[in-house]
């Protein structure tokens, strides 16, 4: 996909919100599961698949397992990164 799109990526582990700059300024939130484990959720608009690959590569380098990566839809006008 060459058009900007919104993505939601779930990872196992904790990501601090101040790391959002390393993830194309995607919003980071943390979830506590019933089993005591922690998940982080990254959500935001990425300009293209190359930007998505960069986010996934950064998660790989941080040794954070990706639970899911969902495309939420194409964005008509890419005005900001949130």
RAFEN-V492123 format. One record per backbone hydrogen bond with DSSP energy under -1.0 kcal/mol. NH is the residue of the N-H (numbers start at 1). CO is the residue of the C=O. If there is no record, write none. Layout:
BEGIN
nh | co
NH | CO
NH | CO
END
This chain:
BEGIN
nh | co
5 | 46
6 | 73
7 | 44
8 | 70
9 | 42
10 | 68
11 | 40
12 | 65
13 | 38
19 | 16
20 | 17
22 | 19
23 | 20
25 | 20
26 | 23
27 | 43
29 | 41
31 | 39
33 | 37
36 | 33
39 | 31
40 | 11
41 | 29
42 | 9
43 | 27
44 | 7
46 | 5
49 | 1
52 | 48
53 | 49
54 | 50
55 | 51
56 | 52
57 | 53
58 | 54
59 | 55
60 | 56
61 | 57
62 | 58
63 | 60
64 | 59
67 | 10
68 | 10
70 | 8
72 | 6
75 | 4
79 | 77
END
